[in-house]
Every structure is written in structure tokens, then in C-alpha cells.
Amino acid sequence: MTVATGRLEGAALTRAAVAGTFNEARPLFVPGPLRPAAVLVRDLMGAIAIVLCIPFVILAIGTPIALCLRLLLWVGGLL
């Protein structure tokens, strides 16, 4: 449906045309002797990502709390 005319029009790209590309995709995995190394690298990258995100989560939670406390102290000082 277009906004300008309010008419219903057929989609330019149907779902059937796109479905073939997803159905034909092969799973991503490393075959043979490199598989244990690939799994190890995947696990290490996941652990590093979690460790690097923790400080940002602490900042995202702590900053508004600290700002609210400062605001309350400032308002309390004005009274």
C-alpha cells in the first residue's frame, strides 16, 4: 500500500523468489582436523566479547544512578 495514493499494489519481489537463496545456503562449519581449533577460537572470542562488554554495562547502569543522586543533592542544597 502506498502512502501517497492509498492503493494496494503487488510486491515487487515475492517471497518465492527470495526463498531459494535461503534454502540452498550451506551451514558454516569447519570440517576435519581444524574443527577443534575453530571451536576453541569461537569460545575464546565469545568470552572476550563478554569480558569487554561488562564495563560498558556497569557504566550504562551506574551513570544514571550517579546523575540522579547528584541532582537530588543539588536540589537538596537549594532548599
ZISULSUL-V929868 format. One record per backbone hydrogen bond with DSSP energy under -0.5 kcal/mol. CO is the residue of the C=O (numbers start at 0). NH is the residue of the N-H. E is the energy in kcal/mol with one decimal. If there is no record, write none. Layout:
co=CO nh=NH e=E
co=CO nh=NH e=E
This chain:
co=1 nh=5 e=-1.6
co=6 nh=1 e=-1.7
co=6 nh=8 e=-0.5
co=11 nh=13 e=-0.5
co=13 nh=17 e=-0.9
co=14 nh=18 e=-2.1
co=15 nh=19 e=-0.7
co=17 nh=20 e=-0.9
co=17 nh=21 e=-0.9
co=18 nh=22 e=-2.0
co=19 nh=23 e=-1.6
co=21 nh=24 e=-0.5
co=26 nh=28 e=-0.8
co=28 nh=30 e=-0.6
co=30 nh=33 e=-0.8
co=31 nh=34 e=-1.5
co=33 nh=37 e=-2.3
co=34 nh=38 e=-2.5
co=35 nh=39 e=-2.1
co=36 nh=40 e=-2.4
co=37 nh=41 e=-2.3
co=38 nh=42 e=-2.5
co=39 nh=43 e=-2.5
co=40 nh=44 e=-2.5
co=41 nh=45 e=-2.0
co=42 nh=46 e=-2.3
co=43 nh=47 e=-2.6
co=44 nh=48 e=-2.1
co=45 nh=49 e=-1.9
co=46 nh=50 e=-2.4
co=47 nh=51 e=-2.5
co=48 nh=52 e=-1.3
co=49 nh=53 e=-1.4
co=50 nh=54 e=-0.6
co=52 nh=56 e=-2.0
co=53 nh=57 e=-2.3
co=54 nh=58 e=-2.3
co=55 nh=59 e=-2.4
co=56 nh=60 e=-1.8
co=57 nh=61 e=-3.0
co=58 nh=62 e=-2.3
co=60 nh=64 e=-1.0
co=61 nh=65 e=-2.7
co=62 nh=66 e=-2.5
co=63 nh=67 e=-2.3
co=64 nh=68 e=-2.3
co=65 nh=69 e=-2.3
co=66 nh=70 e=-2.3
co=67 nh=71 e=-2.6
co=68 nh=72 e=-2.5
co=69 nh=73 e=-2.4
co=70 nh=74 e=-2.9
co=71 nh=75 e=-2.6
co=72 nh=76 e=-1.6
co=73 nh=77 e=-1.2
co=74 nh=78 e=-1.1
